[in-house]
Amino acid sequence: MQILKGEEMVLNDIIIDENNIAFIPSLGTSYQLNASAKKIIDLLKQGKNKNEIIKIISETTGAKWEDVYIDVEDFFQKLKIYGLIQ
């Protein structure tokens, strides 16, 4: 995974409010996040990679690693579709 830089936006630019609405000032777009999506973005901002994120979420929620992997992979695909990562 590579975070886009330069003319594209960077995940660190995302502003998330108390209602889990993510706003991207450089694009003028916003997205409604659930708690899991917010956690993934927070962990990405901390420099965690996909495997680290899966491990952290699995350990903190008690969910099976395989189930978390599917959810995280799906979210990463959505980030790619929106052009936030490549």
C-alpha positions in Angstrom: 0.0 0.0 0.0 1.2 3.4 -0.9 -0.3 6.7 0.4 -0.6 9.2 -2.4 1.3 12.4 -2.1 1.7 15.6 -4.0 -1.3 16.7 -6.0 -3.3 13.8 -4.6 -4.4 13.9 -1.0 -2.6 12.1 1.9 -4.5 10.2 4.5 -3.0 12.4 7.2 -5.1 15.3 5.7 -8.3 13.6 6.6 -10.2 15.4 9.4 -12.6 13.1 11.3 -15.2 14.8 13.5 -16.9 13.5 16.6 -19.7 12.0 14.4 -17.1 9.9 12.4 -17.5 12.1 9.4 -14.3 12.2 7.5 -13.6 15.4 5.5 -10.8 15.8 2.9 -10.2 19.5 2.5 -8.0 19.2 -0.6 -10.8 17.3 -2.4 -13.8 18.9 -0.8 -15.3 15.5 -0.1 -16.6 13.9 3.0 -17.5 10.3 4.0 -19.5 8.8 6.8 -17.3 6.3 8.7 -18.2 3.5 11.0 -16.1 2.9 14.1 -14.0 0.2 12.3 -13.2 2.5 9.4 -12.2 5.3 11.8 -9.9 2.9 13.7 -8.3 1.7 10.4 -7.6 5.3 9.3 -6.3 6.2 12.7 -3.9 3.3 12.6 -2.8 4.2 9.0 -2.1 7.7 10.2 0.2 6.1 12.9 2.1 4.4 10.2 0.7 0.9 10.7 0.6 -1.5 7.7 -2.3 -3.7 6.8 -1.0 -6.8 8.8 -0.4 -4.7 11.9 -3.8 -3.2 11.6 -5.4 -6.6 11.3 -3.5 -7.9 14.3 -4.4 -4.9 16.5 -8.1 -5.0 15.6 -8.2 -8.8 16.1 -6.5 -8.6 19.5 -8.6 -5.6 20.8 -12.0 -7.0 19.6 -11.4 -10.7 20.1 -12.5 -11.3 16.5 -10.9 -14.0 14.4 -7.9 -12.9 12.4 -9.5 -14.3 9.2 -12.7 -12.3 9.7 -10.8 -9.1 10.4 -8.6 -9.7 7.4 -11.7 -9.8 5.1 -13.1 -6.6 6.6 -9.8 -4.7 6.4 -9.0 -5.9 2.9 -12.5 -4.7 1.8 -11.9 -1.3 3.4 -8.5 -1.0 1.7 -10.2 -1.8 -1.7 -12.6 1.1 -1.0 -9.7 3.4 -0.2 -8.2 2.5 -3.5 -11.4 3.1 -5.4 -11.6 6.6 -3.9 -8.0 7.2 -4.8 -6.7 7.6 -1.3 -4.2 4.8 -1.5 -2.7 2.8 -4.4 
